[in-house]
Amino acid sequence: MLGLSACATVETGHAIDPAAQARLKVGVTTIEEAKAWFGEPSQVRRHSNGEVGLIYVHVKSRINGFTGNGDSGSEGLAMEFGPDGKLERFQTTSGPTSVRAR
């Protein structure tokens, strides 16, 4: 019985490659390059002014079924491309969270 595990891991999206992030260059990187480096985005936003936003989200959560304790980490990357298809700006986010049973 001691060998049994009641832990569960759930993961959505795929990890955002730091090496690919380092290659991002405002005014140079194209939408096609971004998709080649990061894969298909979690969300695509098309704005009326011709800008396109690509959103990438990766979440990994673990929970211990015996104690109810768990942790979760997330990272995100949002990129905005101008009507010419070139990167105008980008933002990254990340953060761990913990859940403790009461």
GUKE-983329 format. One record per residue: residue number from 1; residue in three letters; x, y, z of N, C-alpha, C in turn. Coordinates in Angstrom, 1 decimal. Example, Ala and Ser with C-alpha at 12.3 -4.5 7.8 and 13.67 -1.06 7.14 Angstrom:
<recs>
{rec 1 'ALA' {13.2 -5.7 7.8} {12.3 -4.5 7.8} {13.2 -3.3 7.8}}
{rec 2 'SER' {12.8 -2.2 7.1} {13.7 -1.1 7.1} {12.9 0.0 7.9}}
</recs>
This chain:
<recs>
{rec 1 'MET' {0.8 -1.2 0.0} {0.0 0.0 0.0} {0.8 1.3 0.0}}
{rec 2 'LEU' {2.0 1.2 0.6} {2.8 2.4 0.7} {3.3 2.9 -0.7}}
{rec 3 'GLY' {3.3 2.0 -1.7} {3.8 2.3 -3.0} {2.7 3.1 -3.8}}
{rec 4 'LEU' {1.5 3.1 -3.4} {0.5 3.8 -4.1} {0.6 5.3 -3.9}}
{rec 5 'SER' {0.3 6.0 -5.0} {0.4 7.4 -4.9} {-1.0 8.0 -5.2}}
{rec 6 'ALA' {-1.3 9.0 -4.4} {-2.6 9.7 -4.6} {-2.3 11.1 -5.1}}
{rec 7 'CYS' {-1.3 11.3 -5.8} {-1.0 12.6 -6.3} {-1.4 12.7 -7.8}}
{rec 8 'ALA' {-1.9 13.8 -8.2} {-2.3 14.1 -9.5} {-1.7 15.3 -10.1}}
{rec 9 'THR' {-1.3 15.2 -11.3} {-0.7 16.4 -12.0} {-1.5 16.7 -13.3}}
{rec 10 'VAL' {-1.9 17.9 -13.4} {-2.6 18.4 -14.6} {-1.8 19.5 -15.2}}
{rec 11 'GLU' {-1.7 19.4 -16.5} {-0.9 20.4 -17.3} {-1.7 20.8 -18.5}}
{rec 12 'THR' {-1.8 22.1 -18.7} {-2.4 22.7 -19.9} {-1.4 23.6 -20.7}}
{rec 13 'GLY' {-1.5 23.6 -22.0} {-0.6 24.4 -22.8} {0.8 23.7 -22.8}}
{rec 14 'HIS' {1.7 24.4 -23.3} {3.1 23.8 -23.3} {4.0 24.8 -22.8}}
{rec 15 'ALA' {5.1 24.4 -22.2} {6.1 25.3 -21.6} {6.6 26.3 -22.6}}
{rec 16 'ILE' {6.8 27.5 -22.1} {7.3 28.6 -23.0} {8.8 28.6 -22.9}}
{rec 17 'ASP' {9.4 28.4 -24.1} {10.9 28.3 -24.2} {11.6 29.6 -23.9}}
{rec 18 'PRO' {12.4 29.7 -22.9} {13.2 30.9 -22.6} {14.1 31.3 -23.7}}
{rec 19 'ALA' {14.7 30.3 -24.4} {15.6 30.6 -25.5} {14.8 31.3 -26.7}}
{rec 20 'ALA' {13.6 30.9 -26.9} {12.8 31.5 -27.9} {12.4 32.9 -27.5}}
{rec 21 'GLN' {12.1 33.1 -26.2} {11.8 34.4 -25.7} {12.9 35.4 -26.0}}
{rec 22 'ALA' {14.1 34.9 -25.8} {15.3 35.8 -26.0} {15.5 36.2 -27.4}}
{rec 23 'ARG' {14.9 35.5 -28.4} {15.0 35.8 -29.8} {14.0 36.9 -30.2}}
{rec 24 'LEU' {13.0 37.2 -29.4} {11.9 38.1 -29.7} {12.6 39.5 -29.9}}
{rec 25 'LYS' {12.3 40.1 -31.0} {12.8 41.5 -31.3} {11.7 42.3 -31.8}}
{rec 26 'VAL' {11.4 43.4 -31.1} {10.3 44.4 -31.5} {10.7 45.0 -32.8}}
{rec 27 'GLY' {9.8 45.0 -33.8} {10.0 45.6 -35.1} {10.6 44.6 -36.1}}
{rec 28 'VAL' {11.0 43.4 -35.6} {11.7 42.4 -36.5} {11.0 41.1 -36.5}}
{rec 29 'THR' {10.6 40.5 -35.3} {10.0 39.2 -35.3} {8.6 39.2 -35.9}}
{rec 30 'THR' {8.4 38.2 -36.8} {7.1 38.1 -37.5} {6.1 37.1 -36.8}}
{rec 31 'ILE' {4.9 37.2 -37.1} {3.9 36.3 -36.6} {4.3 34.8 -36.9}}
{rec 32 'GLU' {4.7 34.6 -38.1} {5.1 33.3 -38.6} {6.3 32.7 -37.7}}
{rec 33 'GLU' {7.3 33.6 -37.4} {8.4 33.2 -36.6} {8.0 32.8 -35.2}}
{rec 34 'ALA' {7.1 33.7 -34.6} {6.6 33.4 -33.3} {5.9 32.1 -33.2}}
{rec 35 'LYS' {5.1 31.8 -34.2} {4.3 30.5 -34.2} {5.3 29.3 -34.4}}
{rec 36 'ALA' {6.4 29.5 -35.2} {7.4 28.5 -35.4} {8.1 28.2 -34.1}}
{rec 37 'TRP' {8.4 29.2 -33.3} {9.1 29.1 -32.1} {8.3 28.6 -30.9}}
{rec 38 'PHE' {7.0 29.0 -30.8} {6.2 28.7 -29.6} {5.1 27.7 -29.9}}
{rec 39 'GLY' {4.8 27.4 -31.2} {3.7 26.6 -31.5} {2.4 27.4 -31.7}}
{rec 40 'GLU' {1.3 26.6 -31.8} {0.0 27.3 -31.9} {-0.3 28.0 -30.6}}
{rec 41 'PRO' {-0.8 29.2 -30.6} {-1.1 30.0 -29.4} {-2.4 29.4 -28.7}}
{rec 42 'SER' {-2.5 29.7 -27.4} {-3.7 29.4 -26.7} {-4.9 30.2 -27.2}}
{rec 43 'GLN' {-4.6 31.4 -27.6} {-5.7 32.3 -28.1} {-5.1 33.3 -29.1}}
{rec 44 'VAL' {-5.9 33.6 -30.1} {-5.5 34.6 -31.1} {-6.6 35.7 -31.1}}
{rec 45 'ARG' {-6.1 37.0 -31.0} {-7.0 38.1 -31.0} {-6.7 39.0 -32.2}}
{rec 46 'ARG' {-7.8 39.3 -33.0} {-7.7 40.1 -34.2} {-8.4 41.4 -33.9}}
{rec 47 'HIS' {-7.7 42.5 -33.9} {-8.2 43.8 -33.6} {-8.7 44.5 -34.9}}
{rec 48 'SER' {-9.6 45.4 -34.8} {-10.2 46.2 -35.9} {-9.1 47.0 -36.6}}
{rec 49 'ASN' {-8.1 47.4 -35.9} {-7.0 48.3 -36.5} {-6.0 47.4 -37.2}}
{rec 50 'GLY' {-6.2 46.1 -37.4} {-5.3 45.3 -38.1} {-4.2 44.6 -37.2}}
{rec 51 'GLU' {-4.1 45.0 -35.9} {-3.2 44.3 -35.0} {-3.7 42.9 -34.7}}
{rec 52 'VAL' {-2.7 42.0 -34.5} {-3.0 40.6 -34.1} {-2.3 40.3 -32.8}}
{rec 53 'GLY' {-3.0 39.7 -31.8} {-2.4 39.3 -30.6} {-2.4 37.8 -30.5}}
{rec 54 'LEU' {-1.2 37.3 -30.0} {-1.0 35.9 -29.8} {-0.8 35.7 -28.3}}
{rec 55 'ILE' {-1.6 34.8 -27.7} {-1.5 34.6 -26.2} {-1.1 33.1 -26.0}}
{rec 56 'TYR' {-0.1 32.9 -25.2} {0.4 31.6 -24.8} {0.3 31.4 -23.3}}
{rec 57 'VAL' {-0.3 30.3 -22.9} {-0.5 30.1 -21.4} {-0.1 28.7 -21.1}}
{rec 58 'HIS' {0.7 28.5 -20.1} {1.1 27.2 -19.6} {0.8 27.1 -18.1}}
{rec 59 'VAL' {0.0 26.1 -17.7} {-0.3 25.9 -16.3} {0.0 24.5 -15.9}}
{rec 60 'LYS' {0.7 24.3 -14.8} {0.9 22.9 -14.3} {0.5 22.9 -12.8}}
{rec 61 'SER' {-0.4 22.0 -12.5} {-0.9 21.9 -11.1} {-0.7 20.5 -10.6}}
{rec 62 'ARG' {-0.3 20.4 -9.3} {-0.2 19.1 -8.6} {-1.0 19.1 -7.3}}
{rec 63 'ILE' {-1.7 18.0 -7.0} {-2.4 18.0 -5.8} {-2.2 16.6 -5.1}}
{rec 64 'ASN' {-2.1 16.6 -3.8} {-1.9 15.4 -3.1} {-3.3 15.0 -2.6}}
{rec 65 'GLY' {-3.8 13.8 -3.1} {-5.1 13.4 -2.7} {-5.3 13.0 -1.2}}
{rec 66 'PHE' {-4.2 12.7 -0.6} {-4.2 12.3 0.9} {-4.4 13.6 1.7}}
{rec 67 'THR' {-3.6 14.6 1.4} {-3.6 15.8 2.3} {-4.4 16.9 1.8}}
{rec 68 'GLY' {-4.6 17.0 0.5} {-5.4 18.1 -0.1} {-4.4 19.2 -0.4}}
{rec 69 'ASN' {-3.2 19.1 -0.1} {-2.2 20.2 -0.4} {-1.8 20.1 -1.8}}
{rec 70 'GLY' {-1.4 21.2 -2.4} {-1.0 21.2 -3.8} {-0.3 22.5 -4.2}}
{rec 71 'ASP' {0.2 22.5 -5.3} {0.9 23.7 -5.9} {0.6 23.8 -7.3}}
{rec 72 'SER' {0.8 25.0 -7.8} {0.5 25.3 -9.2} {1.4 26.3 -9.7}}
{rec 73 'GLY' {1.9 26.2 -10.9} {2.7 27.2 -11.5} {2.1 27.6 -12.9}}
{rec 74 'SER' {2.3 28.9 -13.2} {1.8 29.3 -14.5} {2.8 30.3 -15.2}}
{rec 75 'GLU' {2.7 30.3 -16.5} {3.5 31.2 -17.2} {2.7 31.6 -18.4}}
{rec 76 'GLY' {2.9 32.9 -18.8} {2.2 33.3 -20.0} {3.0 34.3 -20.8}}
{rec 77 'LEU' {2.7 34.4 -22.1} {3.4 35.2 -23.0} {2.3 35.8 -23.9}}
{rec 78 'ALA' {2.2 37.2 -23.9} {1.3 37.9 -24.8} {2.1 38.7 -25.8}}
{rec 79 'MET' {1.8 38.6 -27.1} {2.5 39.4 -28.1} {1.5 40.1 -29.0}}
{rec 80 'GLU' {1.8 41.3 -29.3} {1.0 42.1 -30.2} {1.8 42.4 -31.5}}
{rec 81 'PHE' {1.2 42.1 -32.6} {1.8 42.4 -33.9} {1.0 43.4 -34.6}}
{rec 82 'GLY' {1.7 44.3 -35.3} {1.1 45.4 -36.1} {0.5 44.8 -37.4}}
{rec 83 'PRO' {-0.2 45.7 -38.1} {-0.8 45.3 -39.4} {0.2 44.7 -40.4}}
{rec 84 'ASP' {1.5 45.1 -40.2} {2.5 44.6 -41.1} {3.0 43.2 -40.7}}
{rec 85 'GLY' {2.5 42.7 -39.6} {2.9 41.3 -39.1} {4.1 41.3 -38.3}}
{rec 86 'LYS' {4.7 42.5 -37.9} {5.9 42.6 -37.1} {5.5 42.8 -35.6}}
{rec 87 'LEU' {6.3 42.3 -34.7} {6.1 42.4 -33.3} {6.2 43.9 -32.8}}
{rec 88 'GLU' {5.2 44.3 -32.1} {5.1 45.7 -31.6} {5.5 45.7 -30.1}}
{rec 89 'ARG' {5.0 44.7 -29.4} {5.3 44.6 -27.9} {5.0 43.2 -27.4}}
{rec 90 'PHE' {5.5 42.9 -26.3} {5.2 41.6 -25.7} {5.4 41.7 -24.2}}
{rec 91 'GLN' {4.7 40.8 -23.5} {4.8 40.8 -22.0} {4.8 39.3 -21.6}}
{rec 92 'THR' {5.6 39.0 -20.5} {5.6 37.7 -20.0} {5.1 37.8 -18.5}}
{rec 93 'THR' {4.5 36.7 -18.1} {4.0 36.6 -16.7} {4.4 35.2 -16.2}}
{rec 94 'SER' {4.6 35.0 -14.9} {4.8 33.7 -14.3} {4.6 33.8 -12.8}}
{rec 95 'GLY' {4.3 32.7 -12.2} {4.1 32.7 -10.8} {3.6 31.4 -10.2}}
{rec 96 'PRO' {4.2 31.0 -9.1} {3.7 29.8 -8.4} {2.6 30.2 -7.4}}
{rec 97 'THR' {1.8 29.2 -7.1} {0.8 29.3 -6.1} {0.8 28.0 -5.3}}
{rec 98 'SER' {0.4 28.1 -4.0} {0.2 26.9 -3.2} {-1.2 26.8 -2.6}}
{rec 99 'VAL' {-1.6 25.6 -2.5} {-2.9 25.4 -1.9} {-2.7 24.5 -0.7}}
{rec 100 'ARG' {-3.2 24.8 0.4} {-3.1 24.0 1.7} {-4.5 23.7 2.2}}
{rec 101 'ALA' {-4.6 22.4 2.5} {-5.9 22.0 3.1} {-6.1 22.6 4.4}}
{rec 102 'ARG' {-7.4 22.8 4.8} {-7.7 23.4 6.1} {-8.2 22.3 7.0}}
</recs>
